[in-house]
């Protein structure tokens, strides 16, 4: 029976501080490229191709370690995850009010509350990342390879 093999690798860097900073700088650039690409993919996948949903897709907390892809539209979670049928009621007024018609320029509608049907999930943030994992991983690996040369 063969015994387990182990080895130890040691190396010395002339200026470890500079090397580490170069790696951090390169990773930060890499993360920004990945963040921009993923943001574009999320915008492309958004089921509503205009308005607040698309304008609200962005990345935050960008660093050499990663970023957060977010959507600031108040209804983005309903699009991403969907809803079940539910009742909506006015909170600050006696009735809900909205304008019907294309672009909201039509007839006025009022309601003291009504059922809203199921909103089917149409994810755009999660697939923007998950469907591109291999490409994102390649970009990061290439960056690491260049920085370590």
N, C-alpha and C positions, 0 to 999 in steps of 0.2 A: 504494500500500500504506500502510495506516494505521500510524502509529508507536504503540508501547505507551504507555499513559497511566499516569501515576503521580500520586500526590498525597500530601501530608503533612498530618496533622492534629495540632495542638498545642492543649493546653488546660492551664489552670492551676487547681489546686485551692487554695482558701484554707487548708485544713487537711488535707493528704494523709494524715497519720497517723490522724486521726479517721475519714476516709472509708474507708481501708483496714481499720481495725478493725471498722467497721460491716459491711463486706462479709464479713470473716472470721466475725464473729458470726452474720450471717444465713446464711452457708453452713453453719456448724456446726449451726444449728437445722434447716436443710434436710436435711442428712445424717442427723440423728437421726430425722426423719420418714421418710426413705427407708429407713433401717436398720430401724425398727420395722415398716414396711409389708412389707419384704422378709422379715423374720423371720416375720411372720404368714403370709405366702405359703408359706414353707418348711415351717412347722408344718402348714399346711393340706394340703400336698402329700405329707407324710411318709406312707409306706405303713403304718407302725405307729402307730396313733393313740392310743397310751398309753405310759406308762413312760419309760424312760431316753432313748430317741431324741428324743421331743418335748421333754422337759425340757432336753436338752442343746443344742438349737438356740438360738443367740444371736449377737450381733454383738460384736466386740471392736475395739480400736484406732480408736475413733470419733474423727474430727477433721473440720475443715472440708474436708479433701481426700478423705475417704472412710471406709470401714470394711471389716472382714473379717467375712463371714458364716461361722459355724463350727457344727459339731456335735461335742460332746464324748463322745458315746456311743462306746464302744470298737469297736462293729461298724458305725458309720455309713458308713465307707468301703465296706464290703461291700454295703450297701444302695445307696449312690450309684453305685458303679461296677460292682458285681457281682463274681463270682469264676468261675473255671473249677473243674472237679472237682478235688479235692485230698485228700490224706491228712492227718488230724490225729492227733497222738500226745500222750501226756502228757509234760509237761516236768518238773514237780516231784514227781510221784507215780508209782506203778507203773501206775495206771489212771485213765482219765477217769471222772467221776461226774456224773450229772445226774438230776433227777427228771422223770418223764414226766407226762402228763395235763395237763388244763387248769389253768393257773396254777402248774404245777410242783409240785403237791401230791400227785401219784400215786406210782406204782411207782418204785423206785430202778433206775437203769441204770448199767452199768459197761462199759468197753471199754479194751483195751490199745492201741487205735488203730483207726480205720475211715475209709473213704472218705466224703467229703461231696460230694453232687452239686452241680451248677452252681447258683449263686445268680444269678438274672437281675437285671440292674441296674434299680433303680427310683429314678432320680434325683429329688431333692427340693430340693437347694441351688441347683444350676446353673439349673434352669428357673425357680425363684423369682425370679431376677434376669433371665434372658434373656427370659422371656415378658412381662416388665413393663418392658423397656428404655424404651419410648416414654413410659410414665407417669412413670418415674423422671426421664427427661430433661426432661419438662414441669415437674416440681416444681422441678428445679434452675434451669431457665430463668426460671420465675416468680420465684424467689428472687433471681436476679441482676437481673432487671428492677426489682423493688421496691427492692433495695439501691442501685441506680444512679440512682434518681429523686431 
